[in-house]
Amino acid sequence: MKVFEIQADEKRYQMIGSAPGFVEKYCNDATDFRLLQNWEPMTVFVDNPRKPRGDFMRLLEYFVCPARTAQVFAQCIENDVELLPIRVDRDPEEHHLWNIVTYVDALDRKKSKYKYKNVKSVPVSWVFRAERLTRPMLFRDKFCPMILLVATGFEDTAHDFYLRYQQRKARGLRFNLVWESS
């Protein structure tokens, strides 16, 4: 099993640059990435329109994609992602914001290493409790919910987002390996 951190490929592809009022309206606070239940579609704006558009764009700590892209990954995300309608300025195509609903307490805080000790921070060396990652999944760890993670390498390949992303040669995301079980 492997766990990757998912990041936007901002150097090569377009990203969402502004979404006025997003955090104030939809988030509990700037460190809690579970969206409140009052979602209403909003219009967001592309920050770097000269770059090519990938299959995914970043909006803060969330991803936005066209409905057709979400459909391609539907089986992979059915247990982990709530698709919320969102409008991308001057784009008639339907888009979705990916709200990750799977929060797992899988990080082994004692074995992981941190840049700053005694402070809740993102690990520089991740160690997970493998028994808590039982299937391919997109998730956020409860200890550091600002990071989007994907677990891959299970027998169930039909629900493996990382594998499907690679097979489809999708664009817009980068995967950084943060942990591999021995």
C-alpha positions, 0 to 999 in steps of 0.5 A: 500500500502507498499513500500519496499527497495530492497537490495541484499542478499549478506550474503547468495548468490553470487554477481557481484564483478567487472565490470571494467569501468562500471560507467565511460562508462555507467553512467552520474556520480556515483550518477545518476543511469540512464544508458546512451544509449550506452549500449554494453554487457560486461563481469562481474565477480562473487565475491564470487563463493563459495556461492550458486547463487540466482536468482538475483545478485547485480552489484553496484546499479543494479541487474543481473539475468538469462534470464529465471528469467527475463522471470518469472517476465516479466509481473511484470517489463514490464513498469519499467525495461529495460533488457540489455544483460550482460555476467557473466564470465564462465556462458554460460547462457544468463543474463540481467542487470535490468535498472530501467527506472521508476523515480517517485517524490513520497517522501514527503521530509517535512514529511520524517526524515533524519539522517542529516538535510539540506543535501540531504541524504537517509531518516531514516523514509520514507513518500511517497505521495500515490497519486503518487504511483498508481500501483505496480512498481519497481522504484527509487525516484528522490530525492534518486535515489541510492535506488531501491524501490518496491510499492506493495499492489494494486488490480493489482496483475499480475504486482506486483513484490514483490508478484511474488517474494514471490510466486516464492520463488526467492532468492538473494534479501531482502525487507526492509519495508520503508513505509506503507500507513495508 
